[in-house]
Amino acid sequence: MSVRIRYSVKVKVSSNSDNEAGDLGNLSYEVVDDQQGEGGARKFTLAAGAVDTPIDLGNVADAKMLFIRTNAKDPLDDPVTIELNYPLTTNDAIPVKPLGNAKEGHFMLSTDSLTALFASNPGAIDMELTLVVVGD
Protein backbone atom coordinates (compact mmCIF):
# COMPACT_ATOMS: atom_id res chain seq x y z
CA MET A 1 0.00 0.00 0.00
CA SER A 2 1.23 3.50 -0.69
CA VAL A 3 0.15 6.70 1.01
CA ARG A 4 -0.12 10.21 -0.35
CA ILE A 5 1.43 13.03 1.60
CA ARG A 6 0.56 16.62 0.80
CA TYR A 7 2.01 19.47 2.80
CA SER A 8 2.35 23.18 2.27
CA VAL A 9 4.40 25.93 3.82
CA LYS A 10 3.56 29.62 3.63
CA VAL A 11 5.84 32.32 4.98
CA LYS A 12 5.10 36.04 4.89
CA VAL A 13 7.43 38.64 6.39
CA SER A 14 6.27 42.25 6.50
CA SER A 15 7.99 45.42 7.63
CA ASN A 16 4.72 46.71 9.07
CA SER A 17 2.21 44.74 11.13
CA ASP A 18 -0.63 47.09 10.13
CA ASN A 19 -0.87 46.07 6.49
CA GLU A 20 1.10 42.79 6.27
CA ALA A 21 2.33 43.66 2.81
CA GLY A 22 4.81 40.79 2.62
CA ASP A 23 7.40 43.28 1.39
CA LEU A 24 10.28 41.40 3.07
CA GLY A 25 9.23 37.97 1.87
CA ASN A 26 6.11 36.21 0.64
CA LEU A 27 6.69 32.54 -0.15
CA SER A 28 4.41 29.55 -0.62
CA TYR A 29 5.36 25.94 -1.32
CA GLU A 30 3.38 22.74 -1.73
CA VAL A 31 4.66 19.18 -2.03
CA VAL A 32 2.69 16.10 -3.07
CA ASP A 33 4.26 12.63 -2.97
CA ASP A 34 2.82 9.17 -3.63
CA GLN A 35 5.98 7.12 -3.11
CA GLN A 36 5.78 6.50 0.63
CA GLY A 37 4.57 3.17 1.93
CA GLU A 38 3.22 4.06 5.37
CA GLY A 39 2.24 7.07 7.44
CA GLY A 40 -0.15 8.76 9.76
CA ALA A 41 -0.70 11.31 12.51
CA ARG A 42 -1.18 11.07 16.25
CA LYS A 43 -1.16 13.23 19.36
CA PHE A 44 0.41 12.42 22.72
CA THR A 45 1.55 14.09 25.94
CA LEU A 46 5.20 14.59 26.83
CA ALA A 47 5.26 14.91 30.62
CA ALA A 48 7.13 17.71 32.38
CA GLY A 49 10.67 16.57 33.18
CA ALA A 50 10.64 13.71 30.63
CA VAL A 51 14.13 12.78 29.41
CA ASP A 52 14.98 10.94 26.17
CA THR A 53 11.48 9.52 25.73
CA PRO A 54 11.34 7.26 22.64
CA ILE A 55 8.78 8.58 20.16
CA ASP A 56 6.78 5.82 18.51
CA LEU A 57 6.85 6.31 14.74
CA GLY A 58 3.91 3.94 14.39
CA ASN A 59 4.06 1.63 11.41
CA VAL A 60 6.90 3.64 9.78
CA ALA A 61 10.27 1.92 10.12
CA ASP A 62 12.18 4.39 7.94
CA ALA A 63 10.75 7.92 8.11
CA LYS A 64 11.22 10.28 5.17
CA MET A 65 9.08 13.19 6.39
CA LEU A 66 8.37 14.30 9.93
CA PHE A 67 6.26 17.16 11.24
CA ILE A 68 5.79 17.96 14.93
CA ARG A 69 3.54 20.59 16.50
CA THR A 70 4.11 21.39 20.18
CA ASN A 71 1.72 23.14 22.54
CA ALA A 72 0.98 23.21 26.26
CA LYS A 73 -1.40 20.43 27.32
CA ASP A 74 -3.29 22.99 29.42
CA PRO A 75 -4.13 25.94 27.12
CA LEU A 76 -3.87 28.29 30.12
CA ASP A 77 -0.16 27.46 30.49
CA ASP A 78 2.61 29.01 28.43
CA PRO A 79 4.35 26.40 26.26
CA VAL A 80 7.94 25.43 26.98
CA THR A 81 10.81 24.26 24.80
CA ILE A 82 11.04 20.56 24.04
CA GLU A 83 14.21 18.89 22.78
CA LEU A 84 14.48 16.33 19.98
CA ASN A 85 17.31 13.87 19.37
CA TYR A 86 17.72 11.45 16.48
CA PRO A 87 18.75 8.77 15.77
CA LEU A 88 20.59 8.52 19.13
CA THR A 89 20.06 10.25 22.48
CA THR A 90 23.75 11.17 22.53
CA ASN A 91 23.41 13.51 19.53
CA ASP A 92 23.02 17.25 20.06
CA ALA A 93 19.46 18.14 21.02
CA ILE A 94 17.35 20.24 18.67
CA PRO A 95 15.21 22.70 20.63
CA VAL A 96 11.65 23.23 19.42
CA LYS A 97 9.93 26.27 20.89
CA PRO A 98 7.21 28.72 19.93
CA LEU A 99 8.26 31.81 18.03
CA GLY A 100 7.87 34.99 20.11
CA ASN A 101 4.59 34.90 22.02
CA ALA A 102 3.01 32.16 19.87
CA LYS A 103 1.34 29.27 21.71
CA GLU A 104 2.79 26.48 19.55
CA GLY A 105 6.15 25.39 18.18
CA HIS A 106 6.84 23.53 14.93
CA PHE A 107 9.49 21.19 13.59
CA MET A 108 9.53 19.83 10.05
CA LEU A 109 12.08 17.61 8.39
CA SER A 110 12.34 15.85 5.07
CA THR A 111 15.15 13.33 5.27
CA ASP A 112 16.17 9.74 4.66
CA SER A 113 16.49 6.81 7.04
CA LEU A 114 15.10 8.34 10.22
CA THR A 115 14.63 5.21 12.32
CA ALA A 116 14.54 6.54 15.88
CA LEU A 117 13.38 9.76 17.54
CA PHE A 118 13.60 10.85 21.18
CA ALA A 119 12.04 13.82 22.97
CA SER A 120 12.77 15.54 26.27
CA ASN A 121 10.72 18.11 28.16
CA PRO A 122 13.00 19.92 30.62
CA GLY A 123 10.16 22.34 31.42
CA ALA A 124 7.75 22.34 34.34
CA ILE A 125 4.52 21.80 32.39
CA ASP A 126 3.17 18.91 30.32
CA MET A 127 3.41 19.45 26.59
CA GLU A 128 1.24 18.01 23.84
CA LEU A 129 2.96 16.84 20.66
CA THR A 130 1.18 16.20 17.39
CA LEU A 131 3.29 13.99 15.15
CA VAL A 132 2.92 13.38 11.42
CA VAL A 133 5.27 10.84 9.88
CA VAL A 134 5.51 9.13 6.47
CA GLY A 135 8.04 6.71 5.01
CA ASP A 136 8.50 2.98 4.54
Phi, psi and omega per residue, in radians:
M1 nan 2.423 3.019
S2 -1.963 2.743 3.101
V3 -2.073 2.675 3.039
R4 -1.784 2.303 3.011
I5 -2.004 2.311 3.051
R6 -2.290 2.174 3.056
Y7 -2.443 2.684 3.123
S8 -2.381 2.654 3.114
V9 -2.305 2.246 3.062
K10 -2.178 2.324 -3.139
V11 -2.346 2.203 3.119
K12 -2.302 2.173 3.139
V13 -2.107 2.149 -3.073
S14 -2.144 2.552 3.121
S15 -1.383 -0.177 -3.091
N16 -2.446 2.194 -3.107
S17 -1.330 -0.216 -3.127
D18 -1.267 -0.684 -3.064
N19 -2.025 -0.129 3.139
E20 0.730 0.994 -3.061
A21 -1.250 -0.334 -3.076
G22 1.235 0.412 -3.062
D23 -1.213 -0.313 3.129
L24 -1.777 -0.041 3.106
G25 2.781 2.300 3.131
N26 -2.575 1.644 -3.005
L27 -2.133 2.593 3.105
S28 -2.580 2.260 -3.132
Y29 -2.312 2.554 3.029
E30 -2.420 2.402 3.132
V31 -2.179 2.379 3.040
V32 -2.239 2.296 -3.128
D33 -2.471 2.354 3.130
D34 -1.993 0.246 -3.035
Q35 -1.711 0.030 -3.117
Q36 -1.585 2.543 -3.042
G37 -1.562 -0.503 -3.064
E38 -2.499 2.866 3.064
G39 2.965 3.036 3.110
G40 2.893 -3.094 -3.122
A41 -2.348 2.588 3.054
R42 -2.754 2.824 -3.117
K43 -2.157 2.459 3.102
F44 -2.640 2.922 -3.135
T45 -1.781 2.342 3.016
L46 -1.871 1.898 -3.022
A47 -1.118 2.610 3.044
A48 -0.988 2.358 3.128
G49 1.434 -0.011 -3.134
A50 -1.100 2.449 -3.125
V51 -2.237 2.198 3.044
D52 0.873 0.824 3.108
T53 -1.323 2.162 3.091
P54 -1.136 2.331 3.115
I55 -1.737 2.111 -3.120
D56 -1.250 2.098 3.118
L57 -1.541 0.237 3.100
G58 1.158 -2.340 -3.092
N59 -1.526 0.201 -3.129
V60 -1.722 1.990 3.137
A61 -1.510 -0.480 -3.062
D62 -2.390 1.601 -3.047
A63 -1.311 2.432 3.104
K64 -1.966 -0.422 3.126
M65 -2.492 2.344 -3.096
L66 -2.382 2.328 3.032
F67 -2.319 2.322 3.107
I68 -2.280 2.291 3.003
R69 -1.939 2.298 3.112
T70 -2.022 2.480 3.053
N71 -2.752 2.766 3.107
A72 -1.153 2.405 3.113
K73 -1.061 -0.734 3.057
D74 -1.643 2.023 -3.079
P75 -1.100 -0.207 3.095
L76 -1.457 -0.255 3.109
D77 -1.542 2.653 2.999
D78 -1.417 2.373 -3.127
P79 -1.189 2.704 3.116
V80 -2.065 2.936 3.098
T81 -1.263 2.359 2.937
I82 -1.918 2.817 -3.116
E83 -2.142 2.336 3.117
L84 -1.938 2.482 3.015
N85 -2.302 2.464 3.023
Y86 -2.758 2.635 -0.218
P87 -1.415 -0.054 -3.118
L88 -2.157 2.663 3.116
T89 -1.245 -0.288 -3.123
T90 -1.445 -0.156 3.096
N91 -1.276 2.812 3.106
D92 -1.056 2.376 3.134
A93 -1.292 2.529 3.048
I94 -1.840 1.993 3.135
P95 -1.337 2.417 3.069
V96 -2.153 2.024 -3.107
K97 -2.485 2.725 3.094
P98 -1.099 2.609 3.084
L99 -1.439 2.205 3.107
G100 0.999 -2.171 -3.124
N101 -1.769 0.315 3.101
A102 -1.129 2.749 -3.099
K103 -1.722 0.056 3.124
E104 -2.532 2.595 3.065
G105 -1.919 2.812 -3.118
H106 -2.426 2.551 3.058
F107 -2.451 2.251 3.132
M108 -2.382 2.415 -3.090
L109 -2.561 2.240 2.910
S110 -1.901 2.282 -2.953
T111 -2.713 -2.835 3.094
D112 -2.492 2.393 2.997
S113 1.124 0.695 3.004
L114 -1.454 1.913 -3.036
T115 -1.954 -0.234 -3.132
A116 -2.617 2.475 -3.129
L117 -2.461 2.400 -3.129
F118 -2.270 2.546 3.139
A119 -2.285 2.512 3.055
S120 -2.205 2.597 3.091
N121 -2.238 1.531 -3.119
P122 -1.293 -0.064 -3.118
G123 -1.362 3.129 -3.064
A124 -1.750 0.060 3.125
I125 -2.217 2.652 3.081
D126 -1.194 2.431 3.114
M127 -2.027 2.575 3.076
E128 -1.810 2.303 3.101
L129 -2.053 2.291 3.006
T130 -1.883 2.153 -3.024
L131 -2.024 2.269 2.973
V132 -2.100 2.266 -3.118
V133 -2.488 2.422 3.031
V134 -2.381 2.693 3.126
G135 2.888 -2.579 -3.123
D136 -2.045 nan nan
